[in-house]
Amino acid sequence: MKRLLLILAFALLSACASRAPLPVQLPPLSLPLQLHIQREQAGQRQDWLLVIQREDTNLRWSLLDLLGIPQARQLLDQGQWQADGLLPPNPAARELFAALLFALTPAEQLQQLYPGARQLGQQRWLGERWRVDYRQADDFTLNLDRGLRYLVSPLPSENTP
C-alpha cells in the first residue's frame, strides 16, 4: 500500500513539473488572431488553423485542421486551462498554446511576465523548453524540446487588399 501511494505521489509531482509555464497576467494581444500553424517533427508535417479570441478576461484557443474539424479547444481562465467543448484533453495542444502565448508577448513585457526568459535580437527562449526565432512579430518558428517545431504565420485578413 505504501509503495502504491509513493508511486502515485511521484506521478502527481511529475505531472505538475511538466505543466507548461504561463504568465502571471495575460499580455496585451491584438485579438481575435488567426494563425497558420505548421507542425514539423521527424520529417512529418501537419497544417492547422488556430483562432485566439478574448472572452471577457479569458482567452479561447481553437485549433482546427484544414477541413475545419476541431483538434483542440481550450479556455485559459485565470492562469488555468479548461476544456472547451467535448474534445478530450490534449496536453500537446496546451503546450503549443502556452508556447505561443510566450512567443506573442511583447518584448517590453517579456521579463515582467516571464522572469526566466531571455531575448537576443530576433530570438528568445525560456530555458531549454522553448526557443522562438522571429522573422516578424507574428511570423516565427517555435522550437520545442524533442525536435518538435512549429512554423507560425498570420492568415491574411479579410480587410487586406
TIRO-2110 file (N, C-alpha, C; in Angstrom, 1 decimal):
// TIRO-2110
0.8, -1.2, 0.0, N, 1, A
0.0, 0.0, 0.0, CA, 1, A
0.9, 1.3, 0.0, C, 1, A
1.9, 1.3, 0.8, N, 2, A
2.8, 2.4, 0.9, CA, 2, A
3.5, 2.6, -0.5, C, 2, A
3.9, 1.5, -1.1, N, 3, A
4.5, 1.6, -2.4, CA, 3, A
3.6, 2.2, -3.4, C, 3, A
2.4, 1.8, -3.4, N, 4, A
1.4, 2.4, -4.4, CA, 4, A
1.2, 3.9, -4.1, C, 4, A
1.1, 4.3, -2.9, N, 5, A
1.0, 5.7, -2.6, CA, 5, A
2.2, 6.5, -3.0, C, 5, A
3.4, 5.9, -2.9, N, 6, A
4.6, 6.6, -3.3, CA, 6, A
4.6, 6.7, -4.8, C, 6, A
4.2, 5.7, -5.5, N, 7, A
4.2, 5.8, -7.0, CA, 7, A
3.2, 6.8, -7.4, C, 7, A
2.0, 6.9, -6.8, N, 8, A
1.0, 7.9, -7.1, CA, 8, A
1.6, 9.3, -6.9, C, 8, A
2.3, 9.5, -5.8, N, 9, A
2.8, 10.8, -5.4, CA, 9, A
3.8, 11.2, -6.5, C, 9, A
4.7, 10.3, -6.9, N, 10, A
5.7, 10.7, -7.9, CA, 10, A
5.0, 11.0, -9.2, C, 10, A
4.0, 10.3, -9.6, N, 11, A
3.2, 10.5, -10.8, CA, 11, A
2.6, 11.9, -10.8, C, 11, A
2.0, 12.3, -9.6, N, 12, A
1.4, 13.6, -9.5, CA, 12, A
2.5, 14.7, -9.6, C, 12, A
3.6, 14.5, -8.9, N, 13, A
4.7, 15.5, -9.0, CA, 13, A
5.2, 15.7, -10.4, C, 13, A
5.4, 14.6, -11.1, N, 14, A
5.9, 14.7, -12.5, CA, 14, A
4.9, 15.4, -13.4, C, 14, A
3.6, 15.1, -13.2, N, 15, A
2.6, 15.8, -14.0, CA, 15, A
2.6, 17.3, -13.7, C, 15, A
2.8, 17.7, -12.5, N, 16, A
2.9, 19.1, -12.2, CA, 16, A
4.2, 19.8, -12.8, C, 16, A
5.2, 19.1, -12.7, N, 17, A
6.5, 19.6, -13.2, CA, 17, A
6.5, 19.8, -14.7, C, 17, A
5.7, 19.0, -15.4, N, 18, A
5.7, 19.1, -16.9, CA, 18, A
4.7, 20.1, -17.4, C, 18, A
4.0, 20.7, -16.5, N, 19, A
3.0, 21.7, -16.9, CA, 19, A
3.7, 22.9, -17.5, C, 19, A
3.1, 23.4, -18.6, N, 20, A
3.7, 24.5, -19.4, CA, 20, A
3.6, 25.8, -18.6, C, 20, A
4.7, 26.6, -18.6, N, 21, A
4.7, 27.9, -17.9, CA, 21, A
3.7, 28.8, -18.5, C, 21, A
3.0, 29.6, -17.6, N, 22, A
2.1, 30.6, -18.1, CA, 22, A
2.5, 31.9, -17.4, C, 22, A
2.2, 33.1, -18.0, N, 23, A
2.5, 34.3, -17.3, CA, 23, A
1.5, 34.6, -16.2, C, 23, A
2.0, 35.4, -15.2, N, 24, A
1.1, 35.8, -14.1, CA, 24, A
-0.1, 36.5, -14.6, C, 24, A
0.0, 37.4, -15.6, N, 25, A
-1.1, 38.0, -16.2, CA, 25, A
-1.0, 37.9, -17.7, C, 25, A
-2.1, 38.1, -18.4, N, 26, A
-2.1, 38.0, -19.8, CA, 26, A
-1.4, 39.2, -20.5, C, 26, A
-0.6, 39.0, -21.5, N, 27, A
0.0, 40.1, -22.2, CA, 27, A
-1.1, 40.7, -23.1, C, 27, A
-0.9, 42.0, -23.5, N, 28, A
-1.9, 42.6, -24.4, CA, 28, A
-1.7, 42.0, -25.8, C, 28, A
-2.7, 41.5, -26.3, N, 29, A
-2.7, 40.9, -27.6, CA, 29, A
-3.8, 41.5, -28.5, C, 29, A
-3.5, 41.7, -29.8, N, 30, A
-4.4, 42.2, -30.7, CA, 30, A
-5.3, 41.1, -31.2, C, 30, A
-6.5, 41.0, -30.6, N, 31, A
-7.4, 39.8, -30.9, CA, 31, A
-8.7, 40.2, -31.5, C, 31, A
-9.4, 39.4, -32.3, N, 32, A
-9.0, 38.0, -32.5, CA, 32, A
-7.8, 37.8, -33.4, C, 32, A
-7.2, 36.7, -33.3, N, 33, A
-6.0, 36.4, -34.1, CA, 33, A
-6.1, 35.1, -34.7, C, 33, A
-5.8, 35.0, -36.0, N, 34, A
-5.9, 33.8, -36.8, CA, 34, A
-4.5, 33.5, -37.3, C, 34, A
-4.0, 32.3, -37.0, N, 35, A
-2.7, 31.9, -37.4, CA, 35, A
-2.7, 30.6, -38.1, C, 35, A
-1.7, 30.5, -39.1, N, 36, A
-1.5, 29.2, -39.7, CA, 36, A
-0.4, 28.5, -38.9, C, 36, A
-0.6, 27.3, -38.5, N, 37, A
0.4, 26.6, -37.7, CA, 37, A
0.8, 25.3, -38.5, C, 37, A
2.1, 25.2, -38.8, N, 38, A
2.6, 24.0, -39.5, CA, 38, A
3.5, 23.3, -38.5, C, 38, A
3.1, 22.1, -38.1, N, 39, A
3.9, 21.3, -37.2, CA, 39, A
4.8, 20.4, -37.9, C, 39, A
6.1, 20.4, -37.5, N, 40, A
7.1, 19.5, -38.1, CA, 40, A
7.8, 18.7, -37.1, C, 40, A
7.9, 17.4, -37.3, N, 41, A
8.7, 16.5, -36.4, CA, 41, A
9.0, 15.2, -37.2, C, 41, A
10.2, 14.9, -37.2, N, 42, A
10.7, 13.6, -37.8, CA, 42, A
10.3, 13.5, -39.2, C, 42, A
10.4, 14.6, -40.0, N, 43, A
10.0, 14.6, -41.4, CA, 43, A
8.5, 14.6, -41.7, C, 43, A
7.7, 14.6, -40.7, N, 44, A
6.2, 14.7, -40.8, CA, 44, A
5.7, 16.1, -40.7, C, 44, A
4.7, 16.5, -41.5, N, 45, A
4.2, 17.8, -41.4, CA, 45, A
2.6, 17.7, -41.3, C, 45, A
2.1, 18.7, -40.5, N, 46, A
0.7, 18.8, -40.3, CA, 46, A
0.4, 20.3, -40.4, C, 46, A
-0.7, 20.7, -41.0, N, 47, A
-1.1, 22.1, -41.1, CA, 47, A
-2.4, 22.3, -40.3, C, 47, A
-2.5, 23.4, -39.5, N, 48, A
-3.6, 23.7, -38.8, CA, 48, A
-3.9, 25.2, -38.9, C, 48, A
-5.1, 25.5, -38.4, N, 49, A
-5.6, 26.9, -38.3, CA, 49, A
-5.8, 27.1, -36.8, C, 49, A
-5.3, 28.2, -36.2, N, 50, A
-5.5, 28.5, -34.8, CA, 50, A
-6.2, 29.8, -34.7, C, 50, A
-7.3, 29.9, -33.9, N, 51, A
-8.0, 31.1, -33.7, CA, 51, A
-7.9, 31.4, -32.2, C, 51, A
-7.5, 32.6, -31.9, N, 52, A
-7.4, 33.0, -30.5, CA, 52, A
-8.4, 34.2, -30.3, C, 52, A
-9.3, 34.1, -29.3, N, 53, A
-10.3, 35.1, -29.1, CA, 53, A
-10.3, 35.4, -27.6, C, 53, A
-10.6, 36.7, -27.4, N, 54, A
-10.9, 37.1, -26.0, CA, 54, A
-12.3, 36.9, -25.7, C, 54, A
-12.5, 36.4, -24.5, N, 55, A
-13.9, 36.2, -24.0, CA, 55, A
-13.9, 36.7, -22.5, C, 55, A
-14.4, 37.9, -22.3, N, 56, A
-14.3, 38.6, -21.0, CA, 56, A
-12.8, 38.7, -20.6, C, 56, A
-12.4, 38.1, -19.5, N, 57, A
-11.0, 38.2, -19.1, CA, 57, A
-10.2, 36.9, -19.5, C, 57, A
-10.8, 36.0, -20.3, N, 58, A
-10.3, 34.7, -20.7, CA, 58, A
-9.8, 34.7, -22.1, C, 58, A
-9.0, 33.7, -22.5, N, 59, A
-8.7, 33.5, -23.9, CA, 59, A
-9.2, 32.2, -24.3, C, 59, A
-9.8, 32.2, -25.5, N, 60, A
-10.3, 30.9, -26.1, CA, 60, A
-9.4, 30.6, -27.2, C, 60, A
-8.9, 29.3, -27.2, N, 61, A
-8.0, 28.8, -28.2, CA, 61, A
-8.7, 27.7, -29.0, C, 61, A
-8.8, 27.8, -30.3, N, 62, A
-9.4, 26.8, -31.1, CA, 62, A
-8.5, 26.4, -32.2, C, 62, A
-8.1, 25.1, -32.2, N, 63, A
-7.2, 24.6, -33.2, CA, 63, A
-8.0, 23.7, -34.1, C, 63, A
-7.9, 24.0, -35.4, N, 64, A
-8.7, 23.3, -36.4, CA, 64, A
-7.8, 22.7, -37.5, C, 64, A
-8.2, 21.6, -38.1, N, 65, A
-7.4, 21.1, -39.2, CA, 65, A
-7.9, 21.9, -40.5, C, 65, A
-7.3, 21.6, -41.6, N, 66, A
-7.6, 22.4, -42.8, CA, 66, A
-9.1, 22.2, -43.3, C, 66, A
-9.7, 21.2, -42.8, N, 67, A
-11.1, 21.0, -43.2, CA, 67, A
-12.1, 21.6, -42.2, C, 67, A
-11.5, 22.3, -41.2, N, 68, A
-12.3, 23.0, -40.2, CA, 68, A
-12.8, 22.1, -39.0, C, 68, A
-12.2, 20.9, -38.9, N, 69, A
-12.6, 20.0, -37.9, CA, 69, A
-11.7, 20.3, -36.6, C, 69, A
-12.4, 20.6, -35.5, N, 70, A
-11.7, 20.9, -34.3, CA, 70, A
-10.7, 19.8, -33.8, C, 70, A
-9.5, 20.2, -33.5, N, 71, A
-8.5, 19.3, -33.0, CA, 71, A
-8.3, 19.5, -31.5, C, 71, A
-8.4, 20.8, -31.1, N, 72, A
-8.3, 21.1, -29.6, CA, 72, A
-9.0, 22.4, -29.4, C, 72, A
-9.7, 22.5, -28.3, N, 73, A
-10.3, 23.8, -27.8, CA, 73, A
-10.1, 23.9, -26.4, C, 73, A
-9.5, 25.0, -26.0, N, 74, A
-9.1, 25.3, -24.6, CA, 74, A
-9.5, 26.7, -24.2, C, 74, A
-9.8, 26.9, -23.0, N, 75, A
-10.1, 28.2, -22.4, CA, 75, A
-9.0, 28.5, -21.4, C, 75, A
-8.3, 29.6, -21.5, N, 76, A
-7.3, 30.0, -20.5, CA, 76, A
-8.0, 31.0, -19.5, C, 76, A
-8.3, 30.5, -18.3, N, 77, A
-9.1, 31.2, -17.4, CA, 77, A
-8.3, 31.4, -16.1, C, 77, A
-7.8, 32.6, -15.8, N, 78, A
-7.1, 33.0, -14.6, CA, 78, A
-5.9, 32.0, -14.4, C, 78, A
-5.1, 31.8, -15.5, N, 79, A
-3.9, 31.0, -15.4, CA, 79, A
-4.1, 29.5, -15.4, C, 79, A
-5.3, 29.1, -15.7, N, 80, A
-5.6, 27.6, -15.7, CA, 80, A
-6.3, 27.3, -17.0, C, 80, A
-5.9, 26.2, -17.6, N, 81, A
-6.5, 25.7, -18.8, CA, 81, A
-7.8, 24.9, -18.4, C, 81, A
-8.8, 25.1, -19.2, N, 82, A
-10.1, 24.4, -19.1, CA, 82, A
-10.5, 23.9, -20.4, C, 82, A
-11.0, 22.6, -20.5, N, 83, A
-11.5, 22.1, -21.7, CA, 83, A
-12.7, 22.9, -22.2, C, 83, A
-12.8, 23.1, -23.5, N, 84, A
-13.9, 23.9, -24.0, CA, 84, A
-14.6, 23.1, -25.1, C, 84, A
-15.7, 22.6, -24.7, N, 85, A
-16.4, 21.7, -25.6, CA, 85, A
-16.2, 20.2, -25.2, C, 85, A
-16.5, 19.3, -26.1, N, 86, A
-16.5, 17.9, -25.8, CA, 86, A
-15.2, 17.2, -26.3, C, 86, A
-14.2, 17.9, -26.7, N, 87, A
-13.0, 17.2, -27.2, CA, 87, A
-12.2, 16.7, -26.0, C, 87, A
-11.5, 15.6, -26.1, N, 88, A
-10.7, 15.1, -25.0, CA, 88, A
-9.5, 16.0, -24.7, C, 88, A
-9.0, 15.8, -23.5, N, 89, A
-7.8, 16.7, -23.1, CA, 89, A
-6.7, 16.4, -24.1, C, 89, A
-5.9, 17.5, -24.4, N, 90, A
-4.8, 17.4, -25.4, CA, 90, A
-3.6, 18.2, -24.8, C, 90, A
-2.8, 17.5, -24.1, N, 91, A
-1.6, 18.2, -23.4, CA, 91, A
-0.7, 18.8, -24.5, C, 91, A
-0.5, 18.2, -25.6, N, 92, A
0.4, 18.8, -26.7, CA, 92, A
-0.2, 20.1, -27.1, C, 92, A
-1.5, 20.2, -27.3, N, 93, A
-2.1, 21.5, -27.7, CA, 93, A
-1.9, 22.5, -26.6, C, 93, A
-2.1, 22.1, -25.3, N, 94, A
-1.9, 23.1, -24.2, CA, 94, A
-0.4, 23.6, -24.2, C, 94, A
0.5, 22.7, -24.5, N, 95, A
1.9, 23.1, -24.5, CA, 95, A
2.1, 24.1, -25.7, C, 95, A
1.5, 23.8, -26.9, N, 96, A
1.6, 24.7, -28.0, CA, 96, A
1.0, 26.1, -27.7, C, 96, A
-0.2, 26.1, -27.1, N, 97, A
-0.8, 27.3, -26.8, CA, 97, A
0.0, 28.2, -25.8, C, 97, A
0.5, 27.5, -24.8, N, 98, A
1.3, 28.2, -23.8, CA, 98, A
2.6, 28.8, -24.5, C, 98, A
3.2, 28.0, -25.3, N, 99, A
4.4, 28.5, -26.0, CA, 99, A
4.1, 29.6, -27.0, C, 99, A
2.9, 29.6, -27.6, N, 100, A
2.5, 30.7, -28.5, CA, 100, A
2.3, 32.0, -27.7, C, 100, A
1.7, 31.8, -26.5, N, 101, A
1.5, 33.0, -25.6, CA, 101, A
2.8, 33.6, -25.3, C, 101, A
3.8, 32.8, -25.0, N, 102, A
5.2, 33.3, -24.7, CA, 102, A
5.7, 34.0, -26.0, C, 102, A
5.6, 33.4, -27.1, N, 103, A
6.1, 34.0, -28.4, CA, 103, A
5.4, 35.3, -28.7, C, 103, A
4.1, 35.4, -28.4, N, 104, A
3.3, 36.6, -28.8, CA, 104, A
3.4, 37.7, -27.8, C, 104, A
4.1, 37.5, -26.6, N, 105, A
4.3, 38.5, -25.6, CA, 105, A
5.2, 39.6, -26.1, C, 105, A
4.8, 40.9, -26.0, N, 106, A
5.6, 42.0, -26.5, CA, 106, A
7.0, 42.0, -25.7, C, 106, A
8.0, 42.3, -26.5, N, 107, A
9.4, 42.3, -25.9, CA, 107, A
9.5, 43.1, -24.6, C, 107, A
8.8, 44.3, -24.6, N, 108, A
8.9, 45.2, -23.4, CA, 108, A
8.3, 44.6, -22.2, C, 108, A
7.5, 43.6, -22.3, N, 109, A
6.8, 43.0, -21.2, CA, 109, A
7.4, 41.6, -20.9, C, 109, A
8.3, 41.1, -21.7, N, 110, A
8.8, 39.7, -21.5, CA, 110, A
9.3, 39.4, -20.1, C, 110, A
10.2, 40.3, -19.6, N, 111, A
10.9, 40.0, -18.3, CA, 111, A
9.8, 40.1, -17.2, C, 111, A
8.9, 41.0, -17.3, N, 112, A
7.9, 41.1, -16.2, CA, 112, A
7.0, 39.8, -16.2, C, 112, A
6.6, 39.3, -17.4, N, 113, A
5.6, 38.2, -17.4, CA, 113, A
6.3, 36.8, -17.4, C, 113, A
7.5, 36.8, -17.9, N, 114, A
8.3, 35.5, -17.9, CA, 114, A
9.7, 35.8, -17.3, C, 114, A
9.9, 35.9, -16.0, N, 115, A
11.2, 36.3, -15.4, CA, 115, A
12.4, 35.5, -15.9, C, 115, A
12.2, 34.2, -16.2, N, 116, A
13.3, 33.4, -16.7, CA, 116, A
13.6, 33.4, -18.1, C, 116, A
12.9, 34.3, -18.9, N, 117, A
13.1, 34.4, -20.3, CA, 117, A
14.3, 35.2, -20.7, C, 117, A
14.8, 34.9, -21.9, N, 118, A
15.9, 35.7, -22.4, CA, 118, A
15.6, 36.0, -23.8, C, 118, A
16.1, 37.2, -24.3, N, 119, A
15.9, 37.6, -25.7, CA, 119, A
17.2, 38.3, -26.2, C, 119, A
17.5, 37.9, -27.4, N, 120, A
18.7, 38.5, -28.0, CA, 120, A
18.4, 38.6, -29.5, C, 120, A
18.3, 39.8, -30.0, N, 121, A
18.0, 40.0, -31.4, CA, 121, A
16.6, 39.4, -31.8, C, 121, A
16.6, 38.6, -32.8, N, 122, A
15.4, 38.0, -33.3, CA, 122, A
15.1, 36.7, -32.7, C, 122, A
15.7, 36.4, -31.5, N, 123, A
15.5, 35.1, -30.9, CA, 123, A
15.2, 35.3, -29.4, C, 123, A
14.3, 34.5, -28.9, N, 124, A
14.0, 34.5, -27.4, CA, 124, A
13.8, 33.0, -27.0, C, 124, A
14.1, 32.8, -25.7, N, 125, A
14.0, 31.4, -25.2, CA, 125, A
13.6, 31.4, -23.8, C, 125, A
13.0, 30.3, -23.4, N, 126, A
12.7, 30.1, -22.0, CA, 126, A
13.3, 28.8, -21.5, C, 126, A
14.5, 28.9, -21.0, N, 127, A
15.3, 27.7, -20.6, CA, 127, A
15.5, 26.8, -21.8, C, 127, A
15.4, 25.5, -21.6, N, 128, A
15.6, 24.6, -22.7, CA, 128, A
14.2, 24.2, -23.3, C, 128, A
13.2, 24.7, -22.7, N, 129, A
11.8, 24.3, -23.1, CA, 129, A
11.4, 24.8, -24.4, C, 129, A
11.5, 26.2, -24.6, N, 130, A
11.1, 26.8, -25.8, CA, 130, A
12.1, 27.8, -26.4, C, 130, A
12.2, 27.8, -27.7, N, 131, A
13.0, 28.8, -28.4, CA, 131, A
12.2, 29.4, -29.6, C, 131, A
12.2, 30.7, -29.7, N, 132, A
11.4, 31.3, -30.8, CA, 132, A
12.4, 32.1, -31.7, C, 132, A
12.3, 31.8, -33.0, N, 133, A
13.1, 32.5, -34.0, CA, 133, A
12.2, 33.4, -34.8, C, 133, A
12.3, 34.7, -34.7, N, 134, A
11.3, 35.6, -35.4, CA, 134, A
11.8, 36.0, -36.8, C, 134, A
10.9, 36.0, -37.7, N, 135, A
11.0, 36.6, -39.0, CA, 135, A
10.4, 38.0, -38.9, C, 135, A
9.2, 38.1, -38.3, N, 136, A
8.5, 39.3, -37.9, CA, 136, A
7.8, 39.0, -36.6, C, 136, A
7.1, 40.0, -36.0, N, 137, A
6.5, 39.8, -34.7, CA, 137, A
5.4, 38.7, -34.7, C, 137, A
4.7, 38.5, -35.8, N, 138, A
3.7, 37.5, -35.8, CA, 138, A
4.0, 36.4, -36.8, C, 138, A
5.3, 36.3, -37.2, N, 139, A
5.7, 35.3, -38.2, CA, 139, A
7.0, 34.7, -37.6, C, 139, A
7.0, 33.5, -37.1, N, 140, A
8.1, 32.9, -36.4, CA, 140, A
8.2, 31.4, -36.4, C, 140, A
9.3, 30.9, -36.0, N, 141, A
9.4, 29.4, -35.8, CA, 141, A
9.5, 29.2, -34.3, C, 141, A
8.7, 28.2, -33.8, N, 142, A
8.7, 27.9, -32.4, CA, 142, A
9.3, 26.5, -32.3, C, 142, A
10.4, 26.4, -31.5, N, 143, A
11.2, 25.2, -31.3, CA, 143, A
10.9, 24.7, -29.9, C, 143, A
10.3, 23.5, -29.8, N, 144, A
10.1, 22.9, -28.5, CA, 144, A
11.1, 21.7, -28.4, C, 144, A
11.1, 21.2, -27.2, N, 145, A
12.1, 20.1, -27.0, CA, 145, A
11.6, 18.8, -27.8, C, 145, A
12.5, 17.9, -27.9, N, 146, A
12.3, 16.6, -28.6, CA, 146, A
12.2, 16.8, -30.1, C, 146, A
12.8, 17.8, -30.6, N, 147, A
12.8, 18.0, -32.1, CA, 147, A
11.5, 18.5, -32.7, C, 147, A
10.6, 18.9, -31.9, N, 148, A
9.3, 19.4, -32.4, CA, 148, A
9.4, 20.9, -32.8, C, 148, A
8.9, 21.2, -33.9, N, 149, A
9.0, 22.6, -34.4, CA, 149, A
7.6, 23.0, -35.0, C, 149, A
7.3, 24.3, -34.8, N, 150, A
6.1, 24.8, -35.4, CA, 150, A
6.4, 26.1, -36.1, C, 150, A
6.0, 26.1, -37.4, N, 151, A
6.1, 27.4, -38.2, CA, 151, A
4.8, 28.1, -38.1, C, 151, A
4.9, 29.3, -37.6, N, 152, A
3.7, 30.1, -37.3, CA, 152, A
3.7, 31.4, -38.2, C, 152, A
2.6, 31.6, -38.8, N, 153, A
2.4, 32.8, -39.7, CA, 153, A
1.0, 33.3, -39.6, C, 153, A
0.8, 34.6, -39.8, N, 154, A
-0.6, 35.1, -39.8, CA, 154, A
-1.4, 34.7, -41.0, C, 154, A
-2.7, 34.5, -40.9, N, 155, A
-3.5, 34.4, -42.0, CA, 155, A
-3.9, 35.7, -42.5, C, 155, A
-4.0, 35.9, -43.8, N, 156, A
-4.4, 37.2, -44.4, CA, 156, A
-5.8, 37.6, -43.9, C, 156, A
-5.9, 38.9, -43.5, N, 157, A
-7.1, 39.4, -43.1, CA, 157, A
-8.1, 39.6, -44.2, C, 157, A
-9.4, 39.5, -43.9, N, 158, A
-10.4, 39.7, -45.0, CA, 158, A
-10.4, 41.2, -45.4, C, 158, A
-9.8, 42.1, -44.6, N, 159, A
-9.8, 43.5, -44.9, CA, 159, A
-8.6, 43.9, -45.7, C, 159, A
-7.6, 43.0, -45.9, N, 160, A
-6.4, 43.3, -46.6, CA, 160, A
-6.7, 43.2, -48.1, C, 160, A
-6.2, 44.2, -48.9, N, 161, A
-6.4, 44.2, -50.3, CA, 161, A
-5.7, 43.1, -51.0, C, 161, A
END
